[in-house]
Amino acid sequence: MRELIRILVVDDHVIVRKGLVALLNTVEGLAVVGEASDGEEAIQAHRTCRPDVTLMDLRLPKMGGVDAISKIREENPAARIIVLTTFDGDEDIYRALQAGAKGYLLKGMDAAELTDAIRAVFAGKSRIPPAVAEKLAGRMGGPALTARELEVLRRIVAGRSNKEIASDLHISEATVKTHINSILSKLGVSDRTQAATSALQRGIVHLE
């Protein structure tokens, strides 16, 4: 008999979560042992259910998926987690894998691909589709934004002016302009609008 793989499903959309649970419970050798609708619930459910594999969405209330992955892996370094999300920005992928995810799948894949990934990760392998790996390779090759540049970029996305950003961060407008020039260079764009668009597309910044 094939060994039973116990699964925790984490997604804040009830219909998506229930659909995954129903689907996985029809597959021989798989059994859903827990569900969670936010990052904090995911951590608690992982403690109590002790799943073999966790399917984790990235955009979750209370605590995001990346932070939940980090916390779970901190408590249980052997935890096997697959990100299952609609977000395919290179920064989303990078952060999730840095946090310890062993797989990164996009919603929309077929059932066979999902179950194959679950079995591969359970067996100790990683599962990253070619399209996702290509985006990750692009992210790995580019210069990283500093923490201060990220703070400035988030405010650019929020529509804040240089003067407002300077006030928010208690720095001069000249310093803000220096950070913006660095951001434009690192993102490979020519103006603030393109910087905001790129940041959202790549998952560097998310709209709350």
MARDREN-313733 format. One record per residue (C-alpha): residue number from 1; residue in three letters; chain; x, y, z. Coordinates in Angstrom, 1 decimal. Last residue first. Layout:
! MARDREN-313733
@kemar = NUM, titi = ALA, gumar = A, px = X, py = Y, pz = Z
...
END
This chain:
! MARDREN-313733
@kemar = 208, titi = GLU, gumar = A, px = -3.5, py = 46.2, pz = 0.5
@kemar = 207, titi = LEU, gumar = A, px = -1.8, py = 46.8, pz = -2.8
@kemar = 206, titi = HIS, gumar = A, px = 1.3, py = 44.7, pz = -3.0
@kemar = 205, titi = VAL, gumar = A, px = 4.9, py = 45.7, pz = -3.4
@kemar = 204, titi = ILE, gumar = A, px = 7.9, py = 43.7, pz = -4.7
@kemar = 203, titi = GLY, gumar = A, px = 5.3, py = 41.3, pz = -6.3
@kemar = 202, titi = ARG, gumar = A, px = 6.8, py = 41.6, pz = -9.8
@kemar = 201, titi = GLN, gumar = A, px = 3.7, py = 43.2, pz = -11.4
@kemar = 200, titi = LEU, gumar = A, px = 3.2, py = 45.6, pz = -8.5
@kemar = 199, titi = ALA, gumar = A, px = 6.8, py = 46.8, pz = -8.3
@kemar = 198, titi = SER, gumar = A, px = 7.0, py = 47.1, pz = -12.1
@kemar = 197, titi = THR, gumar = A, px = 3.9, py = 49.3, pz = -12.3
@kemar = 196, titi = ALA, gumar = A, px = 5.1, py = 51.5, pz = -9.5
@kemar = 195, titi = ALA, gumar = A, px = 8.6, py = 51.9, pz = -11.1
@kemar = 194, titi = GLN, gumar = A, px = 7.0, py = 52.6, pz = -14.5
@kemar = 193, titi = THR, gumar = A, px = 4.9, py = 55.4, pz = -12.9
@kemar = 192, titi = ARG, gumar = A, px = 8.0, py = 56.7, pz = -11.1
@kemar = 191, titi = ASP, gumar = A, px = 10.1, py = 57.1, pz = -14.2
@kemar = 190, titi = SER, gumar = A, px = 12.7, py = 55.4, pz = -16.4
@kemar = 189, titi = VAL, gumar = A, px = 12.7, py = 51.7, pz = -15.6
@kemar = 188, titi = GLY, gumar = A, px = 15.4, py = 49.1, pz = -15.1
@kemar = 187, titi = LEU, gumar = A, px = 14.2, py = 48.1, pz = -11.6
@kemar = 186, titi = LYS, gumar = A, px = 17.7, py = 48.7, pz = -10.2
@kemar = 185, titi = SER, gumar = A, px = 18.2, py = 52.0, pz = -12.1
@kemar = 184, titi = LEU, gumar = A, px = 14.7, py = 53.3, pz = -11.2
@kemar = 183, titi = ILE, gumar = A, px = 15.3, py = 52.4, pz = -7.5
@kemar = 182, titi = SER, gumar = A, px = 18.7, py = 54.1, pz = -7.4
@kemar = 181, titi = ASN, gumar = A, px = 17.2, py = 57.3, pz = -8.9
@kemar = 180, titi = ILE, gumar = A, px = 14.4, py = 57.1, pz = -6.4
@kemar = 179, titi = HIS, gumar = A, px = 16.8, py = 56.8, pz = -3.5
@kemar = 178, titi = THR, gumar = A, px = 18.8, py = 59.8, pz = -4.6
@kemar = 177, titi = LYS, gumar = A, px = 15.5, py = 61.8, pz = -5.0
@kemar = 176, titi = VAL, gumar = A, px = 14.4, py = 60.9, pz = -1.5
@kemar = 175, titi = THR, gumar = A, px = 17.8, py = 62.0, pz = -0.2
@kemar = 174, titi = ALA, gumar = A, px = 17.3, py = 65.4, pz = -1.9
@kemar = 173, titi = GLU, gumar = A, px = 13.8, py = 65.6, pz = -0.4
@kemar = 172, titi = SER, gumar = A, px = 15.4, py = 65.3, pz = 3.0
@kemar = 171, titi = ILE, gumar = A, px = 14.8, py = 62.5, pz = 5.5
@kemar = 170, titi = HIS, gumar = A, px = 12.2, py = 62.0, pz = 8.2
@kemar = 169, titi = LEU, gumar = A, px = 10.7, py = 59.0, pz = 6.5
@kemar = 168, titi = ASP, gumar = A, px = 7.1, py = 60.2, pz = 6.2
@kemar = 167, titi = SER, gumar = A, px = 8.2, py = 63.9, pz = 5.7
@kemar = 166, titi = ALA, gumar = A, px = 10.6, py = 62.9, pz = 2.9
@kemar = 165, titi = ILE, gumar = A, px = 7.9, py = 60.7, pz = 1.4
@kemar = 164, titi = GLU, gumar = A, px = 5.4, py = 63.6, pz = 1.5
@kemar = 163, titi = LYS, gumar = A, px = 7.9, py = 66.0, pz = -0.2
@kemar = 162, titi = ASN, gumar = A, px = 8.7, py = 63.4, pz = -2.9
@kemar = 161, titi = SER, gumar = A, px = 5.0, py = 62.9, pz = -3.5
@kemar = 160, titi = ARG, gumar = A, px = 3.0, py = 59.9, pz = -2.2
@kemar = 159, titi = GLY, gumar = A, px = 1.0, py = 57.9, pz = -4.8
@kemar = 158, titi = ALA, gumar = A, px = 0.8, py = 54.7, pz = -2.8
@kemar = 157, titi = VAL, gumar = A, px = 3.1, py = 53.0, pz = -5.3
@kemar = 156, titi = ILE, gumar = A, px = 5.7, py = 55.8, pz = -4.6
@kemar = 155, titi = ARG, gumar = A, px = 5.2, py = 55.2, pz = -0.9
@kemar = 154, titi = ARG, gumar = A, px = 6.0, py = 51.5, pz = -1.3
@kemar = 153, titi = LEU, gumar = A, px = 9.0, py = 52.4, pz = -3.4
@kemar = 152, titi = VAL, gumar = A, px = 10.4, py = 54.7, pz = -0.6
@kemar = 151, titi = GLU, gumar = A, px = 10.1, py = 52.0, pz = 2.0
@kemar = 150, titi = LEU, gumar = A, px = 11.6, py = 49.5, pz = -0.4
@kemar = 149, titi = GLU, gumar = A, px = 14.5, py = 51.9, pz = -1.0
@kemar = 148, titi = ARG, gumar = A, px = 15.1, py = 52.1, pz = 2.7
@kemar = 147, titi = ALA, gumar = A, px = 15.2, py = 48.3, pz = 3.1
@kemar = 146, titi = THR, gumar = A, px = 17.7, py = 48.2, pz = 0.2
@kemar = 145, titi = LEU, gumar = A, px = 16.6, py = 47.0, pz = -3.2
@kemar = 144, titi = ALA, gumar = A, px = 18.3, py = 43.9, pz = -4.6
@kemar = 143, titi = PRO, gumar = A, px = 20.5, py = 43.9, pz = -7.7
@kemar = 142, titi = GLY, gumar = A, px = 19.3, py = 41.5, pz = -10.4
@kemar = 141, titi = GLY, gumar = A, px = 20.5, py = 38.1, pz = -11.3
@kemar = 140, titi = MET, gumar = A, px = 18.4, py = 36.2, pz = -8.7
@kemar = 139, titi = ARG, gumar = A, px = 15.2, py = 37.9, pz = -9.8
@kemar = 138, titi = GLY, gumar = A, px = 15.7, py = 36.8, pz = -13.4
@kemar = 137, titi = ALA, gumar = A, px = 16.4, py = 33.2, pz = -12.3
@kemar = 136, titi = LEU, gumar = A, px = 13.2, py = 33.3, pz = -10.2
@kemar = 135, titi = LYS, gumar = A, px = 11.2, py = 34.3, pz = -13.3
@kemar = 134, titi = GLU, gumar = A, px = 12.6, py = 31.4, pz = -15.3
@kemar = 133, titi = ALA, gumar = A, px = 12.0, py = 29.0, pz = -12.4
@kemar = 132, titi = VAL, gumar = A, px = 8.3, py = 30.0, pz = -12.3
@kemar = 131, titi = ALA, gumar = A, px = 7.9, py = 29.3, pz = -16.1
@kemar = 130, titi = PRO, gumar = A, px = 9.8, py = 26.0, pz = -15.7
@kemar = 129, titi = PRO, gumar = A, px = 7.5, py = 24.7, pz = -12.9
@kemar = 128, titi = ILE, gumar = A, px = 9.0, py = 24.5, pz = -9.4
@kemar = 127, titi = ARG, gumar = A, px = 8.8, py = 21.3, pz = -7.4
@kemar = 126, titi = SER, gumar = A, px = 11.4, py = 20.5, pz = -4.8
@kemar = 125, titi = LYS, gumar = A, px = 12.2, py = 17.0, pz = -3.7
@kemar = 124, titi = GLY, gumar = A, px = 12.0, py = 15.4, pz = -0.2
@kemar = 123, titi = ALA, gumar = A, px = 9.5, py = 12.6, pz = -1.0
@kemar = 122, titi = PHE, gumar = A, px = 6.6, py = 14.6, pz = 0.4
@kemar = 121, titi = VAL, gumar = A, px = 7.7, py = 17.4, pz = -2.1
@kemar = 120, titi = ALA, gumar = A, px = 7.4, py = 15.0, pz = -5.0
@kemar = 119, titi = ARG, gumar = A, px = 4.1, py = 13.5, pz = -3.8
@kemar = 118, titi = ILE, gumar = A, px = 2.6, py = 17.0, pz = -3.4
@kemar = 117, titi = ALA, gumar = A, px = 3.9, py = 18.1, pz = -6.8
@kemar = 116, titi = ASP, gumar = A, px = 2.5, py = 15.0, pz = -8.5
@kemar = 115, titi = THR, gumar = A, px = -0.9, py = 15.8, pz = -6.9
@kemar = 114, titi = LEU, gumar = A, px = -0.9, py = 19.3, pz = -8.1
@kemar = 113, titi = GLU, gumar = A, px = 0.3, py = 18.4, pz = -11.7
@kemar = 112, titi = ALA, gumar = A, px = -2.4, py = 15.7, pz = -11.9
@kemar = 111, titi = ALA, gumar = A, px = -5.1, py = 18.1, pz = -10.7
@kemar = 110, titi = ASP, gumar = A, px = -4.4, py = 20.6, pz = -13.4
@kemar = 109, titi = MET, gumar = A, px = -2.6, py = 24.0, pz = -12.9
@kemar = 108, titi = GLY, gumar = A, px = -4.9, py = 27.0, pz = -12.6
@kemar = 107, titi = LYS, gumar = A, px = -3.6, py = 28.2, pz = -9.3
@kemar = 106, titi = LEU, gumar = A, px = 0.1, py = 28.7, pz = -9.7
@kemar = 105, titi = LEU, gumar = A, px = 2.5, py = 26.3, pz = -8.0
@kemar = 104, titi = TYR, gumar = A, px = 5.6, py = 27.1, pz = -6.0
@kemar = 103, titi = GLY, gumar = A, px = 7.3, py = 24.1, pz = -4.2
@kemar = 102, titi = LYS, gumar = A, px = 9.7, py = 23.5, pz = -1.3
@kemar = 101, titi = ALA, gumar = A, px = 8.8, py = 26.7, pz = 0.6
@kemar = 100, titi = GLY, gumar = A, px = 11.6, py = 27.7, pz = 3.0
@kemar = 99, titi = ALA, gumar = A, px = 11.3, py = 31.4, pz = 3.6
@kemar = 98, titi = GLN, gumar = A, px = 13.8, py = 32.0, pz = 0.8
@kemar = 97, titi = LEU, gumar = A, px = 11.4, py = 30.0, pz = -1.5
@kemar = 96, titi = ALA, gumar = A, px = 8.5, py = 32.3, pz = -0.6
@kemar = 95, titi = ARG, gumar = A, px = 10.5, py = 35.5, pz = -0.9
@kemar = 94, titi = TYR, gumar = A, px = 11.9, py = 34.6, pz = -4.3
@kemar = 93, titi = ILE, gumar = A, px = 8.5, py = 33.5, pz = -5.7
@kemar = 92, titi = ASP, gumar = A, px = 6.8, py = 36.7, pz = -4.6
@kemar = 91, titi = GLU, gumar = A, px = 9.8, py = 38.8, pz = -5.9
@kemar = 90, titi = ASP, gumar = A, px = 9.5, py = 37.1, pz = -9.3
@kemar = 89, titi = GLY, gumar = A, px = 5.8, py = 37.9, pz = -9.6
@kemar = 88, titi = ASP, gumar = A, px = 3.7, py = 34.9, pz = -10.2
@kemar = 87, titi = PHE, gumar = A, px = 0.8, py = 35.5, pz = -7.8
@kemar = 86, titi = THR, gumar = A, px = -2.3, py = 33.3, pz = -8.3
@kemar = 85, titi = THR, gumar = A, px = -1.2, py = 31.1, pz = -5.5
@kemar = 84, titi = LEU, gumar = A, px = -0.3, py = 27.6, pz = -4.3
@kemar = 83, titi = VAL, gumar = A, px = 2.9, py = 27.7, pz = -2.2
@kemar = 82, titi = ILE, gumar = A, px = 4.1, py = 24.2, pz = -1.3
@kemar = 81, titi = ILE, gumar = A, px = 5.3, py = 23.5, pz = 2.2
@kemar = 80, titi = ARG, gumar = A, px = 7.3, py = 20.6, pz = 3.7
@kemar = 79, titi = ALA, gumar = A, px = 8.1, py = 21.1, pz = 7.4
@kemar = 78, titi = ALA, gumar = A, px = 11.5, py = 19.6, pz = 8.4
@kemar = 77, titi = PRO, gumar = A, px = 12.6, py = 22.9, pz = 10.0
@kemar = 76, titi = ASN, gumar = A, px = 9.6, py = 22.7, pz = 12.4
@kemar = 75, titi = GLU, gumar = A, px = 9.2, py = 25.7, pz = 14.7
@kemar = 74, titi = GLU, gumar = A, px = 11.3, py = 28.0, pz = 12.5
@kemar = 73, titi = ARG, gumar = A, px = 9.8, py = 26.3, pz = 9.4
@kemar = 72, titi = ILE, gumar = A, px = 6.3, py = 27.2, pz = 10.6
@kemar = 71, titi = LYS, gumar = A, px = 7.3, py = 30.8, pz = 11.4
@kemar = 70, titi = SER, gumar = A, px = 9.0, py = 31.3, pz = 8.0
@kemar = 69, titi = ILE, gumar = A, px = 6.0, py = 29.8, pz = 6.1
@kemar = 68, titi = ALA, gumar = A, px = 3.6, py = 32.0, pz = 8.1
@kemar = 67, titi = ASP, gumar = A, px = 5.7, py = 35.1, pz = 7.2
@kemar = 66, titi = VAL, gumar = A, px = 5.6, py = 34.1, pz = 3.5
@kemar = 65, titi = GLY, gumar = A, px = 1.9, py = 33.4, pz = 3.6
@kemar = 64, titi = GLY, gumar = A, px = 0.8, py = 36.7, pz = 5.0
@kemar = 63, titi = MET, gumar = A, px = -0.3, py = 37.1, pz = 8.6
@kemar = 62, titi = LYS, gumar = A, px = -3.7, py = 38.6, pz = 9.7
@kemar = 61, titi = PRO, gumar = A, px = -5.3, py = 38.0, pz = 6.3
@kemar = 60, titi = LEU, gumar = A, px = -3.7, py = 35.8, pz = 3.6
@kemar = 59, titi = ARG, gumar = A, px = -2.1, py = 36.6, pz = 0.3
@kemar = 58, titi = LEU, gumar = A, px = 0.5, py = 33.8, pz = -0.2
@kemar = 57, titi = ASP, gumar = A, px = -1.6, py = 30.7, pz = -0.4
@kemar = 56, titi = MET, gumar = A, px = -0.1, py = 27.6, pz = 1.4
@kemar = 55, titi = LEU, gumar = A, px = -0.5, py = 23.9, pz = 0.6
@kemar = 54, titi = THR, gumar = A, px = 1.1, py = 22.0, pz = 3.5
@kemar = 53, titi = VAL, gumar = A, px = 2.7, py = 18.6, pz = 3.3
@kemar = 52, titi = ASP, gumar = A, px = 3.3, py = 15.9, pz = 5.9
@kemar = 51, titi = PRO, gumar = A, px = 0.8, py = 17.5, pz = 8.2
@kemar = 50, titi = ARG, gumar = A, px = 1.4, py = 17.8, pz = 12.0
@kemar = 49, titi = CYS, gumar = A, px = -2.3, py = 18.5, pz = 12.7
@kemar = 48, titi = THR, gumar = A, px = -1.9, py = 20.4, pz = 16.0
@kemar = 47, titi = ARG, gumar = A, px = 1.2, py = 22.5, pz = 15.3
@kemar = 46, titi = HIS, gumar = A, px = 0.4, py = 22.9, pz = 11.6
@kemar = 45, titi = ALA, gumar = A, px = -3.1, py = 24.1, pz = 12.5
@kemar = 44, titi = GLN, gumar = A, px = -1.7, py = 26.7, pz = 14.9
@kemar = 43, titi = ILE, gumar = A, px = 0.7, py = 28.1, pz = 12.2
@kemar = 42, titi = ALA, gumar = A, px = -2.0, py = 28.0, pz = 9.5
@kemar = 41, titi = GLU, gumar = A, px = -4.5, py = 29.8, pz = 11.8
@kemar = 40, titi = GLU, gumar = A, px = -2.0, py = 32.7, pz = 12.2
@kemar = 39, titi = GLY, gumar = A, px = -1.5, py = 32.8, pz = 8.4
@kemar = 38, titi = ASP, gumar = A, px = -5.2, py = 32.9, pz = 7.5
@kemar = 37, titi = SER, gumar = A, px = -8.0, py = 30.6, pz = 6.4
@kemar = 36, titi = ALA, gumar = A, px = -6.8, py = 27.3, pz = 7.8
@kemar = 35, titi = GLU, gumar = A, px = -7.7, py = 23.7, pz = 7.0
@kemar = 34, titi = GLY, gumar = A, px = -6.6, py = 20.3, pz = 8.4
@kemar = 33, titi = VAL, gumar = A, px = -6.1, py = 16.6, pz = 7.9
@kemar = 32, titi = VAL, gumar = A, px = -6.6, py = 16.4, pz = 4.1
@kemar = 31, titi = ALA, gumar = A, px = -5.8, py = 12.8, pz = 3.0
@kemar = 30, titi = LEU, gumar = A, px = -3.8, py = 11.7, pz = 0.0
@kemar = 29, titi = GLY, gumar = A, px = -2.9, py = 8.1, pz = -0.9
@kemar = 28, titi = GLU, gumar = A, px = -5.7, py = 7.6, pz = -3.4
@kemar = 27, titi = VAL, gumar = A, px = -7.0, py = 11.0, pz = -4.6
@kemar = 26, titi = THR, gumar = A, px = -10.7, py = 11.8, pz = -3.8
@kemar = 25, titi = ASN, gumar = A, px = -9.7, py = 13.7, pz = -0.6
@kemar = 24, titi = LEU, gumar = A, px = -7.5, py = 16.0, pz = -2.7
@kemar = 23, titi = LEU, gumar = A, px = -10.4, py = 17.2, pz = -4.8
@kemar = 22, titi = ALA, gumar = A, px = -12.8, py = 17.9, pz = -1.8
@kemar = 21, titi = VAL, gumar = A, px = -10.1, py = 19.7, pz = 0.1
@kemar = 20, titi = LEU, gumar = A, px = -9.1, py = 21.8, pz = -2.9
@kemar = 19, titi = GLY, gumar = A, px = -12.7, py = 22.7, pz = -3.6
@kemar = 18, titi = LYS, gumar = A, px = -13.2, py = 23.6, pz = 0.1
@kemar = 17, titi = ARG, gumar = A, px = -10.2, py = 25.9, pz = 0.0
@kemar = 16, titi = VAL, gumar = A, px = -11.1, py = 27.6, pz = -3.3
@kemar = 15, titi = ILE, gumar = A, px = -14.8, py = 28.1, pz = -2.1
@kemar = 14, titi = VAL, gumar = A, px = -13.7, py = 29.4, pz = 1.3
@kemar = 13, titi = HIS, gumar = A, px = -11.1, py = 31.9, pz = 0.0
@kemar = 12, titi = ASP, gumar = A, px = -8.7, py = 32.5, pz = 2.8
@kemar = 11, titi = ASP, gumar = A, px = -6.4, py = 29.6, pz = 1.7
@kemar = 10, titi = VAL, gumar = A, px = -4.4, py = 27.1, pz = 3.8
@kemar = 9, titi = VAL, gumar = A, px = -4.8, py = 23.4, pz = 3.1
@kemar = 8, titi = LEU, gumar = A, px = -3.0, py = 20.9, pz = 5.5
@kemar = 7, titi = ILE, gumar = A, px = -2.2, py = 17.5, pz = 4.0
@kemar = 6, titi = ARG, gumar = A, px = -1.4, py = 14.0, pz = 5.3
@kemar = 5, titi = ILE, gumar = A, px = 0.2, py = 11.7, pz = 2.8
@kemar = 4, titi = LEU, gumar = A, px = -0.8, py = 8.1, pz = 3.2
@kemar = 3, titi = GLU, gumar = A, px = 2.0, py = 5.6, pz = 2.3
@kemar = 2, titi = ARG, gumar = A, px = 1.1, py = 3.5, pz = -0.8
@kemar = 1, titi = MET, gumar = A, px = 0.0, py = 0.0, pz = 0.0
END
